[in-house]
């Protein structure tokens, strides 16, 4: 599993690109969870695309990130932000 930060969580054009690319791949996005801790808000979305499932996370002070299978995350991330050096971190979560 991998986590890749795409950009700022409040970047509306980034969010639109995410939605458009998921739809272009024949997928869907569904809101799954909202959490507020102090001044930090976290919104999680389940993404289903051909080949698997991912999670998009909008988190204050962190940004918009994709989490899931490395191959799927990187393929979608490169479609959304093709010229951006993506920050990633490995995760032991399944």
Secondary structure, DSSP 8 states (H G I E B T S, - for coil): -EEEEEE-TT-HHHHHHHHHHHHHTT-EEEEEEEEEETTEEEEEEEEEETTEEEEEEEETTTEEEEEE-HHHHHHHHHHHSTTS--EEEE----
